[in-house]
């Protein structure tokens, strides 16, 4: 059968996060499948009614229903395909979400925005006669396949508020697309669109390029409280790291070289550790020869700085100018060198 492509939000992180503490790895979206028992007819919340019209092609024997869950794809139900190409499959889940049907080598994404979801499959493609959100998913997919990024954003903005637009903008980098994301967010209401309420709060409180860096007051290894604002008047790299984070350790030579090269020109580093063991923290500073200011509350991911700076993984860096304004984020290696060369001419 004809393969139908679909939206795949790939998350590529080269960092340590709450799930990968202590590991040095490049995390990719490796989809695994968790099987769940087939649901009973009485438990059906949504019903997907489909037809397959592909003459001269052998019909598949079954259709499978999956739910996207981060890097996992959960099998919810299976159903047979009749000799005339028709099928019905029940969805026992009322959460508004991105689901998919799999028929042979086809994976067809849809959103459960109506109780009975109609789907027609033919050599021409897939049609959703009565699911507006699922049609949005298809239209965005078609534009992405054609490389029409600007048209995708225009379409998403024109069709916001919608669940599909929420899914799309939620996958974008806020630092690189903040103005666009904010424009889409302005079309949503926390009261009317409950699924987006948490997202809207994070957008409205986003610590991004152009905003003032929140104050940080934590203790240094000697037990004295040091404030980020004490370095006002200099360009400061706030470096969120930990002694257990492999990628953080690998990046330290680059930070150390930048510090040595630009310290005399008004550059400082403010290291904020997400350690919990003071001994390991102090030992790492000594072993790696990190001569700049270091602070920590030894609360690891429970530290207020995590939510304050909306950190999802480390190393996480924030470069601020002499007034305390954020001018760059997540600079590594040659990118850090290039930015410092630019601002410290």
C-alpha positions as CSV (number, residue, x, y, z in Angstrom):
1,X,0.0,0.0,0.0
2,X,1.0,3.6,-0.5
3,X,3.1,4.9,2.4
4,X,1.6,8.1,4.0
5,X,4.0,10.3,5.8
6,X,3.1,12.1,9.1
7,X,4.2,14.7,11.5
8,X,7.0,13.5,13.8
9,X,8.2,15.8,16.5
10,X,11.8,14.6,17.0
11,X,13.4,15.7,20.2
12,X,17.2,15.7,20.0
13,X,18.9,16.6,23.3
14,X,22.6,16.4,23.9
15,X,22.3,16.9,27.6
16,X,21.6,15.4,31.1
17,X,18.0,15.7,32.2
18,X,15.9,14.3,35.1
19,X,15.7,10.9,33.4
20,X,19.4,10.6,32.3
21,X,21.2,11.8,35.4
22,X,24.7,10.5,35.4
23,X,24.7,9.3,31.8
24,X,26.5,10.8,28.8
25,X,24.3,10.2,25.9
26,X,22.6,11.7,22.9
27,X,18.9,11.2,23.4
28,X,16.8,10.6,20.4
29,X,13.2,9.6,19.8
30,X,13.5,5.8,19.7
31,X,9.8,4.8,19.6
32,X,9.0,1.7,21.7
33,X,5.7,0.0,21.9
34,X,3.8,-0.8,25.0
35,X,0.9,-3.2,24.5
36,X,-2.4,-2.9,26.4
37,X,-5.3,-5.3,26.3
38,X,-8.0,-4.8,23.7
39,X,-10.9,-2.7,25.0
40,X,-14.4,-4.0,25.3
41,X,-17.2,-2.5,23.1
42,X,-19.0,-1.1,26.1
43,X,-15.9,1.0,27.0
44,X,-15.7,2.8,23.7
45,X,-15.5,6.6,24.1
46,X,-14.6,7.4,20.4
47,X,-15.3,5.3,17.4
48,X,-13.0,5.4,14.3
49,X,-14.9,4.3,11.2
50,X,-12.8,3.8,8.1
51,X,-12.8,2.6,4.6
52,X,-9.9,1.5,2.4
53,X,-10.4,1.9,-1.3
54,X,-7.3,0.7,-3.0
55,X,-8.2,-1.4,-6.1
56,X,-5.7,-4.0,-7.3
57,X,-4.1,-4.0,-3.9
58,X,-4.4,-6.8,-1.3
59,X,-6.2,-5.5,1.7
60,X,-4.4,-5.7,5.1
61,X,-6.0,-8.0,7.7
62,X,-6.0,-5.6,10.6
63,X,-5.7,-2.0,11.8
64,X,-3.9,-1.0,15.0
65,X,-4.6,2.1,17.2
66,X,-1.8,3.8,19.0
67,X,-1.4,6.8,21.3
68,X,1.7,9.0,21.3
69,X,3.4,9.3,24.6
70,X,6.8,11.1,24.3
71,X,9.3,8.6,22.9
72,X,6.8,5.8,23.5
73,X,3.9,4.6,21.3
74,X,1.3,2.8,23.2
75,X,-0.9,0.2,21.5
76,X,-4.5,0.7,22.6
77,X,-6.6,-1.5,20.3
78,X,-6.7,-3.7,17.2
79,X,-9.5,-4.5,14.8
80,X,-10.0,-6.6,11.7
81,X,-10.5,-5.1,8.2
82,X,-13.5,-6.5,6.4
83,X,-13.4,-7.9,2.9
84,X,-15.0,-4.7,1.5
85,X,-12.2,-2.5,3.1
86,X,-14.3,-1.2,5.9
87,X,-13.3,-1.3,9.6
88,X,-14.3,0.1,13.0
89,X,-12.0,0.5,15.9
90,X,-12.9,1.8,19.4
91,X,-10.9,4.3,21.4
92,X,-11.4,4.1,25.1
93,X,-9.6,7.4,25.9
94,X,-11.3,10.8,26.1
95,X,-8.0,12.8,26.4
96,X,-7.7,15.2,23.5
97,X,-4.4,14.0,22.0
98,X,-2.5,12.9,19.0
99,X,-3.3,9.3,18.1
100,X,-2.4,7.2,15.1
101,X,-3.7,4.2,13.0
102,X,-1.3,1.8,11.5
103,X,-2.3,-0.2,8.5
104,X,0.6,-2.2,7.0
105,X,3.3,0.4,6.4
106,X,1.0,3.4,6.8
107,X,1.0,5.5,10.0
108,X,-1.9,7.9,10.0
109,X,-2.0,10.6,12.7
110,X,-5.3,12.0,13.9
111,X,-6.9,13.9,16.7
112,X,-10.0,12.8,18.6
113,X,-12.0,16.0,18.3
114,X,-15.3,14.3,17.5
115,X,-17.0,11.2,18.9
116,X,-17.2,9.3,15.6
117,X,-14.1,9.9,13.4
118,X,-14.5,9.0,9.8
119,X,-11.5,8.2,7.7
120,X,-11.2,7.3,4.0
121,X,-8.0,5.8,2.7
122,X,-7.3,5.5,-1.0
123,X,-4.4,5.8,-3.5
124,X,-4.9,9.5,-3.5
125,X,-4.2,9.7,0.2
126,X,-6.3,10.0,3.4
127,X,-9.4,12.1,4.1
128,X,-11.1,13.0,7.4
129,X,-14.6,14.2,6.4
130,X,-15.6,15.2,9.9
131,X,-12.5,15.8,11.9
132,X,-11.2,19.4,11.5
133,X,-8.2,18.9,13.7
134,X,-7.1,15.8,11.8
135,X,-7.4,17.7,8.6
136,X,-5.1,20.4,10.1
137,X,-2.5,17.8,11.0
138,X,-2.6,16.6,7.3
139,X,-2.3,20.1,5.9
140,X,0.7,20.9,8.1
141,X,2.3,17.6,7.2
142,X,1.9,18.4,3.5
143,X,3.5,21.8,3.9
144,X,6.4,20.4,5.9
145,X,7.0,17.8,3.3
146,X,7.2,20.6,0.7
147,X,9.7,22.5,2.8
148,X,7.2,25.5,3.1
149,X,8.2,26.5,6.7
150,X,6.8,30.0,6.3
151,X,3.5,28.7,5.0
152,X,3.3,26.3,8.0
153,X,3.6,29.2,10.5
154,X,1.1,31.2,8.5
155,X,-1.3,28.3,8.5
156,X,-0.8,27.6,12.2
157,X,-1.4,31.2,13.2
158,X,-4.5,31.5,10.9
159,X,-6.0,28.4,12.5
160,X,-5.3,29.2,16.1
161,X,-6.7,28.5,18.6
162,X,-6.7,24.9,17.7
163,X,-5.3,21.8,19.3
164,X,-3.1,21.1,16.2
165,X,-1.6,24.6,16.4
166,X,-0.9,24.0,20.1
167,X,0.9,20.8,19.3
168,X,3.0,22.4,16.6
169,X,4.1,25.5,18.5
170,X,4.8,23.3,21.6
171,X,7.5,21.5,19.6
172,X,9.4,24.6,18.6
173,X,12.4,26.2,20.3
174,X,11.1,29.1,22.3
175,X,14.4,31.1,22.0
176,X,14.4,30.8,18.2
177,X,10.6,31.3,17.7
178,X,9.5,33.3,20.6
179,X,7.7,36.1,18.8
180,X,5.8,33.6,16.6
181,X,4.9,31.4,19.6
182,X,3.7,34.4,21.5
183,X,1.5,35.5,18.6
184,X,-0.1,32.0,18.6
185,X,-0.4,32.0,22.4
186,X,-2.2,35.3,22.3
187,X,-5.1,33.6,20.5
188,X,-5.6,31.1,23.3
189,X,-7.4,31.5,26.6
190,X,-6.5,29.5,29.7
191,X,-10.2,29.4,30.6
192,X,-11.4,28.2,27.2
193,X,-8.5,26.0,26.3
194,X,-7.7,24.0,29.4
195,X,-5.3,21.7,27.6
196,X,-3.1,24.7,26.9
197,X,-3.3,26.4,30.3
198,X,0.0,25.2,31.7
199,X,1.7,25.9,28.4
200,X,0.3,29.5,28.3
201,X,1.7,30.1,31.8
202,X,5.2,29.0,30.8
203,X,5.0,31.2,27.7
204,X,3.9,34.2,29.6
205,X,6.7,33.7,32.2
206,X,9.3,32.6,29.7
207,X,12.9,33.5,30.5
208,X,14.2,34.2,27.0
209,X,16.6,36.4,25.0
210,X,15.8,40.0,25.6
211,X,14.4,39.5,29.1
212,X,16.2,40.3,32.4
213,X,17.9,37.3,34.0
214,X,16.2,36.5,37.3
215,X,18.3,37.0,40.4
216,X,20.2,34.1,41.9
217,X,21.4,34.1,45.5
218,X,23.1,30.9,46.6
219,X,26.0,29.8,48.7
220,X,29.5,29.2,47.3
221,X,31.6,26.2,48.4
222,X,32.8,28.2,51.5
223,X,29.2,28.7,52.7
224,X,29.0,32.4,51.8
225,X,26.0,33.7,49.8
226,X,26.8,35.2,46.4
227,X,24.4,37.0,44.2
228,X,24.4,37.0,40.4
229,X,23.7,40.8,40.6
230,X,27.1,41.2,42.3
231,X,28.6,40.7,38.8
232,X,26.6,43.5,37.2
233,X,28.6,45.5,34.8
234,X,30.2,42.5,33.2
235,X,29.2,40.0,30.6
236,X,28.3,36.9,32.6
237,X,27.9,33.3,31.4
238,X,25.5,31.6,33.9
239,X,26.6,27.9,33.6
240,X,24.1,25.4,35.0
241,X,26.0,22.1,35.4
242,X,26.7,19.2,37.8
243,X,29.6,16.9,38.7
244,X,27.5,13.9,37.6
245,X,26.7,15.3,34.1
246,X,29.0,13.9,31.5
247,X,28.2,16.5,28.7
248,X,28.7,19.2,31.3
249,X,32.2,17.9,32.1
250,X,33.0,17.6,28.4
251,X,32.1,21.2,27.8
252,X,34.2,22.6,30.7
253,X,37.5,22.9,28.6
254,X,35.6,25.3,26.2
255,X,34.3,27.4,29.1
256,X,37.7,27.4,30.8
257,X,39.4,28.6,27.6
258,X,36.8,31.3,27.1
259,X,37.2,32.5,30.7
260,X,41.0,32.7,30.3
261,X,40.8,34.6,27.0
262,X,38.1,37.1,27.9
263,X,38.3,37.6,31.7
264,X,40.5,40.7,31.2
265,X,37.8,42.2,28.9
266,X,35.0,42.1,31.3
267,X,33.8,38.5,31.1
268,X,32.8,36.3,34.1
269,X,31.3,32.9,34.6
270,X,28.7,32.2,37.3
271,X,28.6,28.4,37.8
272,X,25.3,27.1,39.3
273,X,25.6,23.4,40.2
274,X,22.7,21.0,40.4
275,X,24.6,18.7,42.6
276,X,23.4,17.2,45.9
277,X,26.7,16.1,47.3
278,X,28.9,19.0,48.5
279,X,32.0,16.9,48.5
280,X,31.6,15.7,44.9
281,X,30.8,19.3,43.8
282,X,33.9,20.8,45.4
283,X,36.1,17.9,44.1
284,X,34.9,18.5,40.5
285,X,35.7,22.2,40.8
286,X,39.2,21.4,42.0
287,X,39.8,18.5,39.5
288,X,38.5,20.4,36.5
289,X,40.4,23.6,37.5
290,X,37.4,25.9,37.3
291,X,38.5,29.3,38.7
292,X,35.3,31.3,38.5
293,X,32.4,31.9,40.9
294,X,30.5,28.7,42.0
295,X,27.2,28.5,43.9
296,X,24.7,25.8,44.7
297,X,21.8,24.9,47.1
298,X,22.6,21.2,46.7
299,X,19.0,20.5,45.8
300,X,19.6,19.1,42.4
301,X,16.4,19.2,40.2
302,X,14.4,20.5,43.2
303,X,16.4,23.8,43.2
304,X,14.2,26.8,42.6
305,X,16.6,27.9,39.8
306,X,15.4,24.9,37.7
307,X,11.9,26.4,37.3
308,X,13.1,29.9,37.6
309,X,15.2,29.5,34.4
310,X,13.0,26.8,32.9
311,X,15.8,24.2,32.7
312,X,15.0,20.8,31.2
313,X,18.5,19.6,30.8
314,X,22.1,20.5,31.5
315,X,24.5,21.8,30.5
316,X,22.4,24.9,30.2
317,X,24.0,28.3,29.7
318,X,22.7,31.8,29.7
319,X,24.8,34.8,28.6
320,X,23.8,38.2,30.1
321,X,25.1,41.6,29.2
322,X,26.4,44.2,31.8
323,X,22.7,45.3,32.5
324,X,21.6,41.8,33.3
325,X,19.7,41.3,30.1
326,X,19.8,37.8,28.4
327,X,21.5,38.1,25.0
328,X,22.1,34.4,24.2
329,X,21.4,30.9,25.5
330,X,22.9,27.4,25.3
331,X,26.2,28.5,23.8
332,X,28.7,25.7,23.4
333,X,32.2,25.3,22.0
334,X,32.9,27.5,19.0
335,X,29.4,29.2,19.4
336,X,30.5,30.6,22.8
337,X,33.8,31.8,21.4
338,X,32.0,33.5,18.4
339,X,29.5,35.3,20.6
340,X,32.1,36.6,23.1
341,X,34.2,37.8,20.2
342,X,31.2,39.7,18.9
343,X,30.3,41.4,22.1
344,X,33.7,41.9,23.6
345,X,35.4,43.5,20.6
